[in-house]
Amino acid sequence: MEVRILIKGGNVVDGSGGPAFAADVRVAGGRITEVAQNLQPTKGERVVDAAGCYVTPGFIETHNHWDGGVWWNPNLEPLPAYGATTSINGNCGFSLAPAPQRPEDVQDVIDIFNYFEDIPEEPMRKIVPWDWKKWSEYKASMERNVKLPMHYSAFCGHIPLRLCVMGQDAWKRTATADEIDQMCALLVDALDAGAMGLSSNFLDYDKWERPLPSQLADDAELIALFNVVKRYEGATVQVILDYFMRKTANASL
């Protein structure tokens, strides 16, 4: 069934940067088809009275941690009701892909989401399928199993990238040249599959007061990963720095 909507009498903010203006907005087939004043409803068209309201493009939630929650709360409540149409995840170096393959390394990823973002541990273990290693496999699993009311985008997290390649050594030391090559290959897979870029973390310590694995990366690792990102137009490196706790931001930068 095609849903057709006429939004009447609102103040339209069109995203161009210009001032709001009074207009009606017609939507059909999932697209805005007409913006003008005094549009008249057609047969079968749902009319929404927007008097006194702003009519805007969908909001982009630029920093979310829904990576796990989408598997047991795919409605992403309450974001759609607030007008958000895009959710960006995989922030702060935390992501579900690439996924470590050893149980203790997967548990580290679960612990990080639980400790820093209050994402409940039990559904992370029992509902998230963990049927992937590479980011591209994670995307395919989401497309098969999760139906969302919003656009979903995500970074590739530096922390699971290290755990995937180095296991528990990711918490203890810098990476070897071979391990860096393996991380770069996994990042290439993620960016080829549509990841927004690489997110890293030079701020947080875990519940045992260990610096997160990304903080063990040396210049050789960072430069190699940044050079991968550089090959992809529009890809981004996001780095969380510490300006207010241990005040290491300037040195990290």
C-alpha positions in Angstrom: 0.0 0.0 0.0 1.4 3.4 -1.0 1.2 6.0 1.8 0.5 9.5 0.6 0.6 12.4 3.0 -0.1 16.1 2.8 1.4 18.2 5.6 -0.6 21.4 5.8 0.1 24.9 7.3 3.5 24.3 8.8 6.7 26.4 8.9 9.0 24.7 6.5 12.8 24.5 7.3 14.2 22.9 4.2 17.8 22.4 5.3 19.3 24.9 2.9 20.2 27.4 5.6 17.5 29.8 4.6 14.8 31.1 6.9 11.6 29.1 7.6 8.7 29.7 5.3 5.0 28.9 5.3 4.1 26.1 3.0 2.4 22.7 2.6 4.5 19.6 1.9 3.3 16.6 -0.1 4.9 13.2 0.3 4.3 10.1 -1.9 6.2 7.0 -2.5 8.6 7.9 0.4 9.6 11.1 -1.3 8.8 14.8 -1.0 7.0 15.5 -4.3 5.7 19.1 -3.8 6.3 22.1 -1.6 4.0 25.0 -2.1 1.2 27.1 -0.4 -2.4 26.1 -0.5 -2.0 22.5 -1.8 -5.3 20.7 -1.9 -5.6 17.0 -0.7 -6.2 14.3 -3.2 -8.3 11.1 -2.8 -6.7 8.8 -0.3 -4.2 11.3 0.9 -3.7 11.5 4.7 -3.7 15.2 5.8 -1.6 16.3 8.8 -2.3 19.7 10.4 1.1 21.2 11.1 -0.2 24.7 12.1 2.2 26.1 14.7 4.8 23.5 14.0 8.1 23.3 12.1 8.3 20.9 9.2 11.9 19.8 8.8 14.2 17.3 7.2 14.8 14.2 9.4 17.2 14.8 12.2 20.6 13.0 12.2 21.5 11.5 15.6 25.2 11.9 15.1 26.5 10.0 18.2 24.6 6.9 19.3 25.5 3.5 20.8 22.6 1.5 19.5 25.0 -1.1 18.1 23.7 -3.9 20.4 20.3 -2.5 21.2 19.0 -2.7 17.6 18.9 -6.5 18.0 16.3 -6.4 20.8 14.7 -3.0 20.3 14.7 -2.5 16.6 12.2 0.4 16.8 15.0 2.5 18.2 12.6 4.1 20.6 12.1 7.1 21.2 14.3 8.5 18.4 11.8 8.2 15.5 9.1 10.0 17.5 11.5 12.9 17.9 11.9 13.3 14.2 15.2 11.5 13.8 15.6 9.5 10.6 19.4 8.6 10.8 21.3 7.1 13.7 25.2 7.0 13.6 26.9 4.3 15.7 30.2 2.7 16.2 31.4 5.8 18.0 34.2 6.1 20.6 36.1 3.2 19.2 33.2 0.9 20.3 31.6 -1.3 17.6 30.3 -4.8 17.2 32.5 -5.4 14.1 34.9 -6.7 13.3 34.1 -9.2 16.0 36.8 -11.1 17.9 36.4 -14.9 17.7 37.6 -15.9 21.2 35.0 -15.8 24.0 37.2 -13.7 26.3 37.7 -11.1 23.6 34.0 -11.0 22.8 33.3 -10.5 26.5 35.7 -7.5 26.5 33.5 -5.9 23.8 30.4 -6.7 25.8 32.0 -5.3 29.0 33.0 -2.1 27.3 29.5 -1.4 26.0 28.0 -2.3 29.4 30.5 -0.3 31.5 30.5 2.9 29.4 27.1 3.0 27.8 24.9 0.9 30.2 24.0 -1.5 27.5 22.7 -4.6 29.3 25.1 -7.6 29.3 22.6 -10.5 29.1 21.0 -9.6 25.7 24.4 -8.7 24.3 25.4 -12.3 24.9 22.1 -14.1 24.2 20.3 -12.0 21.5 23.1 -10.5 19.4 24.0 -13.4 17.1 27.7 -12.7 16.8 27.6 -14.6 13.5 30.3 -12.5 11.9 33.9 -11.6 12.0 34.4 -9.0 9.3 32.4 -5.7 9.2 30.9 -6.7 5.8 29.6 -9.9 7.5 28.1 -7.9 10.3 26.3 -5.6 7.8 24.9 -8.7 6.0 23.7 -10.1 9.2 21.9 -6.9 10.2 20.3 -6.7 6.7 19.0 -10.2 7.1 17.8 -10.0 10.7 17.0 -6.4 11.7 14.3 -4.1 10.3 14.7 -0.5 11.4 12.6 2.6 11.0 15.6 4.8 10.6 18.8 4.9 8.4 21.6 3.2 10.3 25.3 4.1 9.8 28.3 3.1 11.8 32.1 3.5 12.2 34.5 0.6 12.4 35.8 0.7 16.0 39.5 0.6 16.7 39.1 -1.4 19.9 37.4 -4.5 18.4 39.8 -4.2 15.4 42.8 -4.7 17.8 41.0 -7.4 19.8 40.2 -9.3 16.6 43.8 -9.4 15.5 45.8 -9.4 18.8 43.4 -11.0 21.4 44.3 -10.2 25.0 47.7 -8.7 23.9 45.7 -5.8 22.6 45.5 -4.5 26.2 49.3 -4.9 26.8 51.5 -3.8 23.9 51.9 -2.2 20.5 51.1 -4.2 17.4 53.7 -5.9 15.1 53.9 -5.0 11.5 52.0 -8.2 10.5 49.3 -7.4 13.0 49.0 -3.9 11.6 48.6 -5.3 8.1 45.8 -7.6 9.4 44.0 -4.6 11.0 44.4 -2.6 7.8 42.8 -5.5 5.8 39.9 -5.6 8.2 39.4 -1.9 7.9 39.5 -2.1 4.1 36.7 -4.7 4.3 34.7 -2.3 6.6 35.1 0.7 4.4 34.4 -1.3 1.2 31.1 -2.4 2.9 30.1 1.1 3.8 31.5 1.9 7.2 31.7 5.7 7.8 35.4 5.5 8.8 37.5 4.6 11.8 36.6 5.6 15.4 39.2 5.5 18.1 39.5 6.3 21.8 42.3 7.9 23.8 40.0 8.8 26.7 38.5 5.9 28.5 39.8 3.3 31.1 37.7 0.2 31.7 36.2 -1.1 34.9 39.5 -2.5 36.0 41.2 0.9 35.3 43.0 -0.3 32.2 43.5 2.1 29.3 41.4 0.8 26.4 43.3 -1.1 23.8 43.3 1.7 21.2 45.5 3.7 23.6 48.3 1.1 23.1 48.5 1.9 19.4 51.7 3.5 18.3 52.4 5.9 15.5 53.1 3.1 13.0 49.6 1.6 13.6 47.8 4.9 13.6 49.5 6.1 10.4 48.8 2.8 8.6 45.1 2.9 9.6 44.7 6.6 8.7 46.3 5.9 5.3 43.6 3.3 4.7 40.9 5.8 5.5 42.5 8.4 3.3 41.8 6.2 0.2 38.1 6.5 0.7 36.4 9.7 -0.2 34.2 11.0 2.5 35.4 8.6 5.2 36.2 10.0 8.6 38.5 9.4 11.5 36.8 10.1 14.8 39.1 10.2 17.9 37.9 10.7 21.5 40.5 12.6 23.5 40.9 13.3 27.3 40.7 17.0 28.1 39.1 16.7 31.5 40.1 13.5 33.4 43.8 12.6 33.0 44.3 15.6 30.7 46.3 13.6 28.1 44.5 15.2 25.1 47.3 17.4 23.9 49.9 14.7 24.1 47.6 12.2 22.3 46.8 14.8 19.6 
